[in-house]
Amino acid sequence: MLVCRQKMLLFVVISLFFLFLDRLVKYLAVTYLNQGSYGLFRLYINKGIIFSLPLPVWLIVTVTLLIIVFIIIFIVKRMSTGLNIYILPALFIVLGASSNLVDRMIYGGVIDMIDFNTLLIFNLADVMIIFGVSLTLYMSNLTPKNCLSDNSRVVPRVDNK
């Protein structure tokens, strides 16, 4: 049980580190990139959602809040059942979405700044969300053993037909 709690604490610390890093980079972007771009970095305030698709702010905020609440409930339920394997990706999704939500409330849109001169310009919170969703999809193809302790393993699911 102690190993599980240590891993949970590590998950939380890792997630909070990336949240802190995202907020710091956004602060630096707003402070220093308002004059133009610097390499891969260019300040853009995205008032829409992915690909800058325009939606009413109230709808974006409401849906984001509902998703955050749903995932927090999911995390709490997983913690009570011992299936902790999904907590790290869920934390990344919640914290990434929360950081973007804070941007919407403060700046009227999400602060994006990483630009590879393609259709996408994004931020670290977007990367956290994509990482969390990707990790969740990957892990959903695995069969978790109670808790990821030293004696447990995650094995691929085998379908017996």
PAKEGU-723918 format. One record per residue: x, y, z of N, C-alpha, C, O in turn; residue in three letters. Coordinates in steps of 0.05 Angstrom, whole numbers. Example, Ala and Ser with C-alpha at 12.3 -4.5 7.8 and 13.67 -1.06 7.14 Angstrom:
2
NODE     n.c1     n.c2     n.c3    ca.c1    ca.c2    ca.c3     c.c1     c.c2     c.c3     o.c1     o.c2     o.c3   nulo
NODE      264     -114      156      246      -90      156      264      -66      156      285      -66      169    ala
NODE      257      -45      142      273      -21      143      258        1      157      268       23      161    ser
// end
This chain:
161
NODE     n.c1     n.c2     n.c3    ca.c1    ca.c2    ca.c3     c.c1     c.c2     c.c3     o.c1     o.c2     o.c3   nulo
NODE       16      -24        0        0        0        0       17       25        0       10       45      -12    met
NODE       40       24       14       58       47       15       69       53      -12       72       76      -20    leu
NODE       76       32      -28       86       36      -55       65       51      -72       72       69      -87    val
NODE       40       43      -69       19       56      -84       17       86      -78       15      103      -95    cys
NODE       19       93      -52       17      121      -44       41      136      -54       38      160      -61    arg
NODE       64      124      -54       88      138      -64       85      143      -94       92      164     -103    gln
NODE       75      124     -108       70      127     -137       49      149     -142       52      165     -161    lys
NODE       28      149     -126        7      169     -129       19      197     -124       14      216     -139    met
NODE       36      199     -104       49      225      -98       67      233     -121       67      256     -129    leu
NODE       81      214     -132       98      220     -155       82      229     -179       90      248     -193    leu
NODE       59      216     -184       41      224     -206       32      253     -202       32      269     -221    phe
NODE       24      260     -178       15      287     -172       37      307     -176       33      328     -188    val
NODE       61      301     -166       84      319     -168       91      323     -198       96      346     -206    val
NODE       92      302     -213       98      304     -242       77      322     -256       84      340     -271    ile
NODE       52      317     -251       30      332     -263       32      362     -255       29      380     -272    ser
NODE       36      367     -230       38      395     -220       63      409     -232       62      433     -237    leu
NODE       85      394     -235      108      406     -248      102      416     -276      109      438     -284    phe
NODE       88      399     -292       81      407     -319       61      430     -319       62      447     -337    phe
NODE       43      431     -300       24      453     -297       40      479     -292       35      500     -304    leu
NODE       58      478     -273       75      501     -266       91      510     -291       92      534     -297    phe
NODE      103      491     -305      118      497     -329      100      511     -350      109      530     -363    leu
NODE       76      500     -354       57      512     -373       51      541     -366       51      559     -383    asp
NODE       44      546     -340       37      573     -332       61      591     -335       58      615     -343    arg
NODE       85      582     -328      109      598     -331      114      606     -360      120      629     -367    leu
NODE      113      586     -378      117      591     -407       96      610     -418      103      628     -434    val
NODE       71      607     -409       51      626     -418       56      654     -408       52      673     -423    lys
NODE       64      656     -383       71      683     -372       94      696     -389       92      719     -396    tyr
NODE      114      680     -394      137      690     -410      128      698     -438      137      718     -450    leu
NODE      110      682     -450      100      688     -477       84      714     -477       89      731     -495    ala
NODE       67      718     -458       51      742     -457       69      766     -451       65      788     -462    val
NODE       89      763     -435      107      785     -427      127      792     -449      132      816     -454    thr
NODE      138      772     -463      160      777     -481      154      773     -511      169      783     -528    tyr
NODE      133      759     -518      128      754     -546      107      773     -558       99      769     -581    leu
NODE       98      793     -543       78      811     -555       90      829     -576       76      842     -591    asn
NODE      117      829     -579      130      845     -600      134      829     -625      143      841     -645    gln
NODE      129      803     -626      134      787     -649      140      758     -642      131      748     -621    gly
NODE      156      745     -658      162      717     -653      191      714     -647      208      731     -652    ser
NODE      197      690     -636      225      683     -629      229      654     -635      221      637     -619    tyr
NODE      240      647     -658      244      619     -665      217      605     -669      201      614     -685    gly
NODE      213      584     -654      188      569     -655      166      582     -639      143      572     -639    leu
NODE      171      604     -626      152      615     -607      140      641     -619      154      659     -628    phe
NODE      113      641     -619       98      664     -628       72      666     -612       58      646     -609    arg
NODE       67      689     -601       43      693     -584       18      693     -601       16      708     -621    leu
NODE       -2      677     -593      -28      677     -606      -49      671     -585      -47      652     -570    tyr
NODE      -69      688     -584      -91      683     -565     -114      670     -581     -127      683     -597    ile
NODE     -118      645     -575     -138      629     -589     -165      632     -575     -169      622     -553    asn
NODE     -183      645     -588     -210      650     -576     -229      627     -582     -251      626     -571    lys
NODE     -221      609     -600     -238      586     -606     -228      561     -593     -216      562     -571    gly
NODE     -233      538     -606     -222      513     -595     -201      503     -616     -190      520     -630    ile
NODE     -196      478     -617     -176      467     -635     -179      478     -663     -201      481     -673    ile
NODE     -157      485     -676     -156      497     -703     -171      524     -703     -180      534     -724    phe
NODE     -174      537     -679     -187      563     -676     -216      562     -685     -227      583     -693    ser
NODE     -229      539     -683     -257      538     -690     -273      555     -671     -271      553     -647    leu
NODE     -289      574     -682     -303      593     -665     -328      580     -652     -345      569     -666    pro
NODE     -329      582     -626     -352      573     -610     -357      595     -589     -338      609     -582    leu
NODE     -382      598     -580     -387      617     -559     -370      611     -534     -367      587     -526    pro
NODE     -360      631     -521     -343      627     -497     -358      612     -476     -347      594     -463    val
NODE     -384      619     -472     -399      605     -451     -401      575     -456     -400      560     -437    trp
NODE     -402      567     -481     -404      539     -487     -377      525     -482     -376      503     -471    leu
NODE     -355      538     -490     -328      526     -486     -323      523     -456     -314      502     -447    ile
NODE     -329      544     -440     -324      543     -411     -342      522     -398     -332      507     -381    val
NODE     -367      521     -405     -386      501     -394     -377      473     -400     -376      456     -382    thr
NODE     -371      467     -425     -362      440     -432     -335      433     -418     -332      410     -409    val
NODE     -317      452     -417     -291      447     -404     -295      441     -375     -283      422     -364    thr
NODE     -312      456     -361     -317      451     -333     -330      424     -328     -323      410     -310    leu
NODE     -349      417     -346     -362      390     -343     -342      368     -347     -343      348     -332    leu
NODE     -324      371     -366     -304      350     -371     -285      348     -347     -279      326     -338    ile
NODE     -277      371     -336     -259      371     -313     -273      357     -289     -260      341     -276    ile
NODE     -298      364     -284     -312      352     -261     -315      322     -266     -311      306     -247    val
NODE     -322      314     -290     -325      286     -296     -299      270     -291     -299      249     -280    phe
NODE     -277      282     -300     -251      268     -296     -243      267     -267     -231      248     -258    ile
NODE     -249      288     -252     -243      288     -223     -259      266     -209     -248      252     -192    ile
NODE     -284      264     -216     -301      242     -205     -289      215     -213     -287      197     -196    ile
NODE     -280      212     -238     -267      188     -247     -242      181     -231     -238      158     -223    phe
NODE     -226      202     -226     -201      197     -210     -208      188     -182     -196      169     -172    ile
NODE     -228      201     -169     -235      194     -142     -246      165     -141     -239      150     -123    val
NODE     -262      158     -160     -273      130     -161     -250      110     -165     -250       89     -153    lys
NODE     -232      116     -183     -209       98     -188     -192       95     -163     -182       73     -158    arg
NODE     -188      116     -149     -172      115     -125     -185       97     -104     -171       82      -90    met
NODE     -211       98     -102     -225       82      -82     -226       52      -90     -230       35      -73    ser
NODE     -224       46     -116     -224       18     -124     -196        6     -127     -194      -19     -132    thr
NODE     -176       22     -125     -149       12     -127     -138       11     -156     -116        3     -161    gly
NODE     -155       19     -176     -146       19     -204     -132       46     -209     -144       64     -222    leu
NODE     -108       49     -200      -94       75     -201      -80       79     -227      -68      101     -231    asn
NODE      -80       61     -245      -65       63     -270      -74       86     -287      -58       97     -302    ile
NODE      -99       95     -285     -109      116     -301     -106      144     -288     -114      164     -301    tyr
NODE      -96      145     -265      -95      171     -251      -76      191     -263      -82      214     -266    ile
NODE      -52      182     -271      -33      200     -283      -43      213     -308      -42      237     -311    leu
NODE      -53      197     -327      -64      210     -351      -88      228     -345      -91      249     -358    pro
NODE     -104      220     -326     -127      237     -319     -118      263     -307     -130      284     -313    ala
NODE      -97      262     -290      -87      287     -279      -76      305     -301      -80      330     -300    leu
NODE      -62      294     -320      -52      310     -342      -75      324     -357      -73      348     -364    phe
NODE      -96      309     -362     -119      321     -377     -132      343     -360     -137      365     -371    ile
NODE     -137      338     -335     -150      357     -317     -133      383     -314     -143      405     -317    val
NODE     -107      379     -309      -90      403     -305      -86      418     -331      -85      443     -330    leu
NODE      -83      404     -353      -80      418     -379     -106      434     -386     -104      457     -394    gly
NODE     -129      421     -382     -154      435     -388     -159      458     -368     -169      479     -376    ala
NODE     -151      454     -343     -154      476     -323     -136      500     -330     -145      523     -328    ser
NODE     -112      494     -339      -94      516     -347     -105      532     -370     -105      557     -370    ser
NODE     -116      518     -390     -128      532     -413     -153      547     -405     -159      568     -415    asn
NODE     -168      536     -386     -192      550     -375     -184      576     -361     -198      596     -364    leu
NODE     -163      575     -346     -153      599     -332     -146      620     -353     -152      644     -350    val
NODE     -133      611     -375     -126      630     -397     -151      644     -407     -152      668     -411    asp
NODE     -172      628     -412     -197      639     -423     -209      660     -404     -219      681     -413    arg
NODE     -207      655     -378     -219      673     -359     -202      699     -356     -213      721     -352    met
NODE     -175      696     -359     -158      720     -355     -154      735     -381     -156      760     -381    ile
NODE     -149      721     -403     -142      734     -429     -164      734     -450     -160      745     -471    tyr
NODE     -186      720     -444     -207      719     -464     -202      697     -485     -218      695     -504    gly
NODE     -181      682     -482     -174      660     -500     -150      645     -489     -138      654     -469    gly
NODE     -143      624     -502     -121      607     -494      -95      619     -505      -93      625     -529    val
NODE      -75      621     -488      -49      630     -497      -34      607     -511      -26      588     -498    ile
NODE      -31      609     -537      -16      590     -553       10      603     -561       10      627     -567    asp
NODE       32      588     -562       57      601     -570       76      583     -585       96      593     -596    met
NODE       72      557     -586       90      539     -600       80      536     -629       58      526     -633    ile
NODE       96      545     -648       88      547     -675      109      534     -693      131      544     -695    asp
NODE      102      512     -706      120      498     -725      114      507     -754      121      492     -772    phe
NODE      101      530     -757       93      540     -784       76      520     -799       79      516     -823    asn
NODE       57      508     -785       38      489     -796       10      500     -790        8      524     -783    thr
NODE      -10      484     -792      -37      493     -785      -40      496     -754      -58      511     -745    leu
NODE      -22      483     -739      -26      483     -710       -7      503     -696       16      506     -704    leu
NODE      -18      517     -677       -2      531     -658      -13      524     -631      -38      525     -627    ile
NODE        3      516     -612       -7      504     -587       10      511     -564       29      527     -566    phe
NODE        4      500     -540       18      506     -516       23      480     -500       15      458     -509    asn
NODE       37      482     -478       44      458     -463       19      445     -451       18      420     -448    leu
NODE       -1      460     -444      -26      449     -433      -39      431     -455      -50      410     -448    ala
NODE      -38      439     -480      -49      423     -501      -34      396     -503      -46      375     -508    asp
NODE       -7      398     -500        9      374     -501        2      356     -477        0      331     -480    val
NODE       -3      368     -454      -11      352     -430      -37      337     -436      -40      314     -429    met
NODE      -56      351     -448      -82      339     -454      -79      316     -474      -90      294     -470    ile
NODE      -64      321     -495      -60      300     -516      -45      276     -504      -52      253     -510    ile
NODE      -25      282     -487      -10      260     -474      -29      244     -456      -28      219     -457    phe
NODE      -45      258     -441      -64      244     -423      -84      226     -437      -89      204     -430    gly
NODE      -95      237     -459     -114      222     -475     -101      198     -488     -111      176     -488    val
NODE      -77      203     -500      -62      181     -513      -55      159     -494      -57      136     -500    ser
NODE      -45      167     -470      -38      147     -450      -62      131     -440      -60      107     -435    leu
NODE      -84      145     -437     -109      131     -429     -117      111     -450     -124       88     -444    thr
NODE     -116      118     -476     -123      100     -497     -104       76     -498     -113       53     -501    leu
NODE      -78       81     -494      -59       59     -493      -64       41     -470      -64       16     -473    tyr
NODE      -68       52     -446      -73       36     -422      -99       21     -423     -102        0     -410    met
NODE     -118       31     -437     -144       17     -439     -142       -9     -453     -159      -26     -451    ser
NODE     -119      -13     -467     -114      -38     -480      -98      -57     -463      -91      -79     -471    asn
NODE      -93      -49     -438      -79      -66     -419      -97      -74     -396     -117      -60     -391    leu
NODE      -91      -95     -383     -107     -105     -361      -92      -97     -335      -70     -108     -330    thr
NODE     -102      -78     -319      -88      -70     -295      -91      -91     -273     -111     -104     -270    pro
NODE      -70      -94     -258      -70     -110     -233      -73      -91     -210      -56      -72     -208    lys
NODE      -92      -94     -194     -100      -77     -171      -85      -50     -169      -98      -30     -172    asn
NODE      -60      -50     -164      -45      -25     -162      -18      -30     -175       -7      -52     -174    cys
NODE       -6      -10     -187       20      -14     -200       42      -14     -179       58        4     -178    leu
NODE       42      -34     -162       63      -37     -142       86      -53     -154       85      -61     -177    ser
NODE      106      -57     -138      130      -72     -147      123     -100     -155      137     -111     -173    asp
NODE      103     -112     -143       97     -140     -149       76     -144     -170       69     -167     -177    asn
NODE       64     -123     -180       43     -125     -200       54     -118     -227       74     -104     -230    ser
NODE       40     -128     -248       48     -123     -275       23     -115     -291        1     -120     -283    arg
NODE       28     -101     -313        7      -95     -331       12     -113     -355       33     -112     -367    val
NODE       -8     -129     -362       -5     -148     -384      -24     -142     -406      -46     -132     -400    val
NODE      -17     -147     -431      -36     -142     -453      -61     -159     -449      -60     -182     -440    pro
NODE      -83     -147     -457     -109     -161     -456     -110     -182     -477     -102     -177     -500    arg
NODE     -118     -206     -470     -121     -228     -489     -150     -235     -491     -164     -241     -472    val
NODE     -161     -233     -516     -189     -240     -520     -191     -269     -528     -180     -278     -549    asp
NODE     -205     -284     -512     -209     -313     -518     -236     -315     -532     -257     -309     -521    asn
NODE     -235     -323     -557     -260     -325     -572     -268     -354     -576     -288     -360     -589    lys
// end
